[in-house]
């Protein structure tokens, strides 16, 4: 299948890119710069992996997101919280309706260049916090993309039932260099080691039994996973 892969340069999307390269014909790798604190740290990794696979990489600017939206991911927002990724405090890092925006752009690009589907790396660990990563939302977007395009563009979400540790295991099996990916929402020179996404990254390597190649500024003890809460 001919596809467009959404790739931020993070661990999940880089793994999805390499997995897609094994089973699909990738026509474009698409990254979005929406003004987040960490965009300038992660997007170069997307470009690096696309180049290694000999694939065209495109960056689309969504500058209006930083200008109009509210989120701790954006420079104008509150400080990025620390704690477990699934903690309710991480709701501050939601960029409202972000995946709908990204998928809309990717779908338009897919139809324009003759692709049949878009690949997104949303995964099970995102469900607790991010409503636009849940399977109900993805099903609805798949249907909207199919109905709203002449060729019936589809949405592929290969990791929707995996947790982060499962993605790390998949990356290890594919031989993906996860040291060449970015997770930290703070966007400093090194992963901070304490924000929600750093905690999730560290925990995933530990649970997967895969050595973590990431240099961190700090590695405080991992916090306990919070009890499950409703929201899906």
C-alpha positions, 0 to 999 in steps of 0.5 A, a space after each residue: 500500500 502507498 502511504 504517508 507516514 506522520 513522523 515527529 521524530 519521537 520514539 513511537 513515530 520513528 518506530 512506525 516509520 521503520 515498520 511501515 518501510 517493511 510493509 508499505 511503499 512510503 511516498 512521504 514522511 511528514 512532520 509538523 512544526 506547531 511551535 512546541 517547546 520540543 519541535 526543534 529537538 525532535 524534527 531533525 530526528 524524523 529527517 535523519 531517519 527518513 534520509 536513512 531510508 531514502 524517503 522524502 521528508 516534508 515539514 509543514 508549519 502550523 504556527 497558528 497552534 502556538 498563537 491560538 491554542 493553550 497547552 503546556 507544550 507551547 512556550 506560552 503555556 504552564 511549565 511542563 509537569 513532572 510525574 508519571 505520564 498517565 497522571 492527570 497532571 499530564 492533561 496540561 500537555 494536551 494540544 487541543 485536537 492536535 491529531 485531527 489537524 495533523 491527520 487533515 494535513 497528512 490526508 490532503 498530502 496523501 490524496 495529492 501525491 497518490 497515496 492510499 493511507 496515512 500511518 500514525 503511531 498513536 498507542 495504548 499508553 496515550 489513551 489515558 490522557 489524550 482523547 485524540 489518540 483513542 481508538 474511537 477517535 481514530 475510527 471516526 477519523 478513518 471514516 472521515 478520511 475515507 468519505 472526504 477523499 476521492 480515493 478513500 484514504 485510510 488511517 493505519 494505526 499499527 500501535 493502537 493496541 501496544 503500550 510504550 514498552 511494546 513499541 520499544 520491543 518492536 523497535 529492537 526487533 527492527 534494529 531501530 536506533 532509539 538513541 536517535 529519537 526525542 521524547 522530552 517535552 521540555 526541549 532542552 539540550 538533553 532529555 530532562 529525565 523527570 517530565 512525564 514523557 521522560 518518565 514514560 520513555 525510561 519506564 518503557 525501556 525498563 519494562 521492555 528489557 531493552 538497554 536505554 541509550 538516552 542520556 538524561 540530565 537527571 534520573 530520579 526514581 520512577 514514580 508509581 503508575 497511577 490507578 486506572 481512571 475512566 475517560 475512554 
